[in-house]
Amino acid sequence: MKVKHLEIPLNKRLTSLSSWLADKHQRLGLITSIDGSQLITLVLDPQQGSAQLWESPLSGDEYPSLTPLIPQCHWYERAVWDLFGLYPNGHPRLKQLLLHEVYDPHFHPLRTIARLPEIVSATQRKYEFLKVEGEGVYEVPVGPIHAGIIEPGHFRLSCLGEEILNLEIRLGYLHRGIEKQLSKIPWQKARFLAEAASSDTAAANALAHAQAMESLVQIQAPPKAQYLRSLSLELERIAMHIADLGGMAVDIGYLGMASTLARLRGSALRLADLLTGTRFQRGFILPGGVHKDPDKQLSTIRHETHKLKVSLEPVITLFVENSSAQERMETIGRVSPSLARDFGLVGIAGRASGIAYDTRQHFPQGIFPTHAPPVAVETKGDVSARIKVRITELFNSLALIETLLEEIPAGSVLSCVPDKLPANSIGVGIVEAFRGELIHLVFTGADKAISRYAIKDPSFNNWTGLSIAVRGNLLADFPICNKSFSLSYSGHDL
C-alpha cells in the first residue's frame, strides 16, 4: 500500500485534521515522529482505501496541542512527549504514558536529534492521579500486580458507595523498547520481533509487518500466500474470540460455559497448528509470502473447521439465550456512539457503539477487501453489544475459512524479496487484528536502513473507551467491562 506524503505546516495541523475528520468516513491513524524534529500524522481514507502521511517540521520542542478540540489526540500526544520529548502546549491532562519515575526525566528513547534548551523539569516525571474529592468518596487501587495470570496495569477507581465516579488507567509497565529495536536489528530478521509485539496477535502483527515491508520494496506475495495469510488471520481471530467469550463467562459466574469454551479454543488452536506448524502461528507470515505450504493439511483443516462450527453453535446459543447471563451484561459499561467517534474507538469496541469500520472492508490485507465479511455492528455500546459483535464475527470467520479453503489457488507461496531497502521511503501495513485496526509504519533513511518503525496496536485507541465505559457503573461491574474490551497491555506498551 502506497502512502501519499505531504508537508503540512505546524500552524495548519489543527484545521487540516479537523477538516479531515469532519467527514465521518475518514480517520486518524496515528501521530508520532521520526527523530523528534517533526510531527508525523497518518490519516486514512477507508472509502478510497488510501492513506496520507502529513509531516509537520518543528523549530523547537514545543507545539500546540490538538487534544482540546480533537480528543482522540490526547493519548498520542502523551506518547510523543514520553518518547521524543516534544511538549504539547495546552494539553489538558498531560502526564507520562509509557515511562515511569525510574527513568531520567530528560530521557526520550526515540529522539535521535540533539536537544534544544530543556523544557521538561525533573519534577514532571512524577505521575499524579486525578483526585476525585467529596464526602464519602474513596479510592480503590487495582494492580499493577494482579491475583491471576495477567499482564501488569494499574487501575485507580474513585467511588462513592458502590458507584464508580472515575477510572484512571496507568500503563507502561511492559515498555520493552520494541520500536527502537526494530530500527536497530537487521531488517531481514525484524519480523520475529514485530510479531512478538503482542503475543496473542502474532499473525496480525506478522501480516502488518510483511505488508509494510512489501510496500517499501514494491513486491506482492503470490495469490496462494495471500489466501494462507487470511486463513492465519481468521484462525487467530476465532481462537481469541472464543477465549474472550470464555473469559466473560468466568467473570459473570457461568463456569460450565467457561470450561466448554476453553476446550473449544483448544480446537481452534489446533487448526492454527495444522496451518502454520505452531498453535500461536509464530514464524509463518513473512515479507514475500508465508514460510511453508500446508497443502497436505488443508482437507483436515476444512473438516476440523466444520466440526468446530457445529460444536460452537449450540454452546453459543445457550450463552446468548441464558437470561441470567444477559441480565448481567445488558446496560452495563455503555459507550455512546458520539464518544466512541470522538475518541476514535476501533474494532469490537467501536462497532458495538455503531461505528461500522472494519479495515478488511477497505485496505489490502491477504485476500481482503475482495473477500471481506459483512461488518458486525451494534448500537447500544454496552457489554452485551460487545459480546454480540464478537459472536457475529466468530461465525463470520468460520464461514469465511470454509469459503477460502474451497477457493484457494495452486502455486508458490513465497516471492523473492530484494536484498536492500530503498532510501528515504515509507511503508505501511494496515490489518484488522481481532481487537481492531493495527498499523505498522516504517521509514527508511538515506542509508537505506530503517530509521523509524512505529506500531499502533488497537488497544492504544481503546483504553480510554474502558475509562468511559465504567463511569456510573457499580464497582462489581468493573471486571465485566474490562473483559468486554479485552485490551492488550503489551501491545500498548511496546
N, C-alpha and C positions, 0 to 999 in steps of 0.2 A: 504494500500500500504506500503510495507516494504522498508526501506532505507538502503543501504549499507554504513556503517560508516568506513571511512578511516582516518588515520592521514597523512597529507601532510605537511612536514616541511616548515617553512616560506620561506626559500631560494629556494623552488621548486614550490611555488604557481604560479608564472608567467608562467613558462614553462609548468606546468601541465594544467593550464586553457587555455593557448594559443593552446596547442596541442588538448585539448578537443573541443574548438571552431573552430578549423581548419576543422572539419567535420561539414558542414553546417546543418546537421540534429540534432546536439547536441546543447544544450542551457545552458546558465547561468540562474538559477532560482532566487537566491538571495544571498546576502552577509550580514552577521550580526555577532553577538557574543552572547554568553550565559550570561557571567558575566563580560566581559572585560579582561579576561585572555587568550583569544583565538580568532581567526577569524574563522567563520563558512561560508563555501561556499557550497551552494546546487546546484548541476549540474544535468541536466536532459538529458535522452536519449529517446526521443519520439519514435524512431523506435523500441526500446525494451520495451517501457512502464515502464522504471525503473528510479531510482534516486540514486545518490550517495551524501553523506554528507562528505565533506572534513574538518577536524578540524586541524587548524594550531596553535599550542601553541605559546604564546608570552612571551618574557622575559622582556619586558618593554612596554611603552605606545606608541611606535613609530614602524612603519613598512613601507616597500617600497610600494608606490602607484602603482597599476596596471593600472591606468587610462591613462597614456601616451601611452601605447600600446594596451589597451583594453578599448575603450571609454565608453562602457556601464557601466563600474565600477564606473564612476565619481559620480553618484547620490547615490549609495550605500555607498561609502567611506565618503561622506558628512554626511549621516545619522549616520553611525557608529561613526564618530567624535562627533557629537552632543550628541548621546545617551550614549556612552561608554567612551568618552574622548580618543579615540585611533587615533593617528595622522598619516595620510597617507603621508609620506615624498615624495615629488616630485609631488604631485597633482597639476595640472597646474592652477586651479582656485578654490582653497579651500575656502569655506565660509559656514556659518550656513545654514542648510536646514529646520530645524523644530523649533529651539529655538531662540527666538529673543533677543534683547538687554536687555529686562527687566529681563532676567534670569541671575543669578550669573554665571560668566564665568567658574567657577570651578564646576558647577552643571551638572552632567551627570546621568540622572534619571534611566537608566537601569544598571548602573555599580554597582555591589554588592561586589567587592573585594576592598581592601584598595588601595589607590593611591600611586604610586611611586612619586618621586620629580616632581613637576608640570612642564608641558611643554607648557601650554596654558596661555598666559598672559591676563590681564583684557582687553586690547585693542582689542584682537582678537574676542570678541563677537560683535564688531561693524561691521555692514554689509555695504559694499561699492559696489554700482552698477558699472558695466563696463561702462567706459566713451568712447563714440564714438565722436571724435573731427574732426573738419574741417569746412571750410567756409560754412555757411548755414545749418549746422546740428543742429537739435533741438530735445528735448525730449518731449514725451507725456506720462505722468503718468496716469495709469488707475487703480482704486481701491486703497486699498482693499475694501473700501465701494463702492458698486455699486448702480446704479439707480434702478435696478429691483430687484426681489426676487432671489438673487444669493448668493452663499457662498463667503467668503472673500478670495481674492487673489490679489496680486499686479503685474501689467504688466508695465514694463518700456520700451517704444518703442523709439528707436533712428531713426530719419527720416531725409531724405534730400528731400525737396519738399514734394511730396506725397508718396515717396518710403520708405519702412521700411528697414533700414540697419541692425538693430539688435533688438531682443526682449529678455529681461531678465525677468524671472518669479520668483517672491518671494512668497513662500507659508509658511505654518506653523501657520497661524492664527487660525486654528481649531485643533491644537495639544491638545488632551484630555488625553493622558496617557493611552490609551486603552490597549496597550500591557502589561504595568506594572500591570494594574488592573486585567488582565486575569491570572496573576500568583499569585494573592493575594486572589481573591474571591473563594468560594468553587467550585471545578471543575464541580460539578453536575449542577450548575447554570450558568456556563460560556457561555453557548450557547446564552443566552439572550443578553449578551454584545457583543459576537462575531458577531452576525447577525446585530447588530447596528453599526458596524464599518463604514458602508456606507449605509444609509437607502434605497437608490434606488437599492441596491444589496443585499437585505436581504436574499433572497432564496439562492443565490450563496455562500454568507458568511456562512449561516447556514449549507449548504451542505459540504463546505470545512472543517468547524469545526467538523461536525459529522464524516467525513471520517478520519480526523486526530486523533480524539479520539478513533474511532473504530480500527484504525491500532495500537494504543497504547495497547488496551485491547484485541486485536485479536478476534473481532467478526465481523459479517456481518449482515446487515439489511436483512429482508425477501425479497423474489422476488417481491411481490406486492408493498412493500415500495420503492423498487428501481424504479419501474415504476412511482409511485406517486412523488418521488423526481424529476425525469426527467421531468414530466409534470409541476411541480412547476418551475423548472429552465427555461424551454422553455416559459412558460407563462410570466415570468419576462422579458425574452429576447424580446418577442413580444411587450409587453407594452412599454418597454424602447426604442425599435427601432422606434415604431410609434411616441413616444414622441419626439425623436431626429429628425425624419423627419419633424415633425410639427415645431420644433424649427428652423430648417433650412429654412422652408417656411416663417417663420416670418422674418428671417434675410435677405432674398432676396426680401421681399415685396410681397410675394404670400399669402395674408392674407386669401382669401377664402379657399385655400388649408390648411392653418394652422388651421382654425376653424373646418374643416371637420376631420382632423387627431386628433384634440383634442377630438372630440366626439367619434371617433373610439378607441382612447386609453381608454376612459371610458368603452367601451365594453370589452376590454382586461382585465382591472382591475376587471370587474365583473366576468369574468371567473376565475381569481385568487381567488376571494371571494368565489365562488362556491366550488372550490377545497379545500381551506385551512381555510376558515372562516374569512379571512381578505383580504382587497384589496392589501396590501403590503406584505402579506404572512408571517407575524411575528409569531413565535412560532410553525410553522408547522413541519419543519425538525429538528430532534434532534438525538443525538447518539443512535443508535439502530434501527432507522426507522423514522416513522412520528407520529405526535401527534394524528391524528384521521383518520378514514377510511371514505372517502367521497363517498362511493359506491353508495348511492342513488342519488348523483348529477352527476354521470358520463355520463348518457344519455343526460342530459341537457347540460353538457359541450360539448359533441360531437356535438349536434345540434347548439349550440351558436358559436362554433368554425367555423363550416361550414358557418354560416351566416356572421361572421366577415371576413372570407376569401373572400366570394362573394362580400361583401361591399368594401373591400380594393382594389380588382383588378382594377376596373375602375378608382378609385381615384389615385392609384399609376401610372397607365398607363398615366393618364392626367399629373401627375407630371413629369415623365421622357420624355414625348413627347412634353412638353412645351418648345419651342425653347428659349424663354427669360430666363427661369429658367436654362436651360442647359448652355447657354452662360455665365450666371453669375457664374457658378461653374467650368466650364472646364478650365484647365491650371492654376487654382488658388491653391495656397498652396501645391505645389508639394514637396514630399519627395522621393528621388531616392531610388531604391532598395538597393543600396550599403550602403547608410546612414541608411536606416531602419535596415539593418542587423548589422551594426557597433554599433548602439545604442540600439539594442535589442527590437525594437518595437513589440508589441503584439496586438492581437485582430484585429479589423477592421483596425486600423492604419497600422499594419504590413501587413495584407492580401491585402490591397489596393495598397501596394508597392511590391507585388509579393512574399511575404513570406507565403507559404502555410502551416501555422501552426495553428491548432485548437486542443486544448487539448482533446476535445471529441473524436478525432480520435485515441488517444494514451493512455490516462490514465483512470483508472476506476473511474467513477462518475455516480451514478444511473445505468441506463442500457447501458451506453456508456462504451467502444467503439463499442459494438456489433451493436447498432442501430445508430451510428453516421451519421449525414447527410453529404453530399458532402461539401468539403471546398470551400467557395466562394472566389475567387481570382481575383484581377485586377492588372494591372502592371503600370499604369500611375502615381499612387501615389498622385493624386490631390483631390480636394474637390469632384468632380464628381465621382471619383473612390471610395472614401469612402462611398458616398451615394449609389452607385450601390452595393457594398458589403453588406451594411446594408439592402437594399431592398431584395437582394437574400436570405440573412439569415432569414429575416422576413417570407418569403413564405416557405422556407425550414422548419422552426419551425412550421408553421401552418400545413404543410403536415405531419410532424413528430408526432404532437399531435394526429391527426386523426388516424395514424397507431398505436400509443401506446394505445389509447383508445379501439381499436379493439382487441389488444393482451393482455391486462392487465390480469394477472392471479388472481385467488382467493387466499385466505389465510390471515394470520395475517399481521399486518403492523408494529410490534414492537418486537425486540429481547430483551432479558434480558441483561442488562449492569452490569458488576461486580461493587461491592461497592468500590473497591480500584484500583488505578492505579499501574502498575508495576514500580519498581525502575529503575533509570538510563536507561530510554528508550526514543525512538524518534518516533513521529507520524507525518505524513504529509498528507495533503489533497490538491489535485490539481483539480481545477474546471475551466471550460470555462464560466466565467461570461459574461454578454453581452458586456463588454468592453474588455474582453480578459482573459489571464492567471491570475488566482487568486490562491495564495498559502497560506496555514496555516501550520506552522511548530511548533511542540510542543516538549519540552524537559521535562523530569521528573528527579528529583534528588534522592539521596539515601533515602530521607524521603518519597518517593512515592507521592510527591506533584509536581505540575507544577513549574519548575524553570525558564522557559523562554517560552514565547508564541510570535511567530513572524508572522506577516501578511504582505504579499506583494500584494497590490492592483495593477491591471493592469495599472492604471494611473501612478504609480511610474515609469514604463518603458516609458510612452508616453509623459510626459510633455516636454521632450527635443525635441521630434518629432514636437511638436507645434512650438517651437522656431525656428526650422529649416524651417518649412513649410512657415512661414510668411516672411522670408527674401526675399527681391526683389519684394515683392508684394506691392500694394497700401495700404495706411492706412485704407481706407474704406473696404478693404478685410479682415482685422483682425477679425471682428466678425464672418464672414463666416468660416474662417479657424478654429477658436476656436470652433464653434458649430460642425464642421465636425468631430473633435476629441471627443467632449463631455466627457471631463475628470472630475474626481471626486476630489474635494478639500478635503473633509472629509476623503475619502478613502486613500488619500495620507498622510494626516497629522496625523491621528491616535492618 
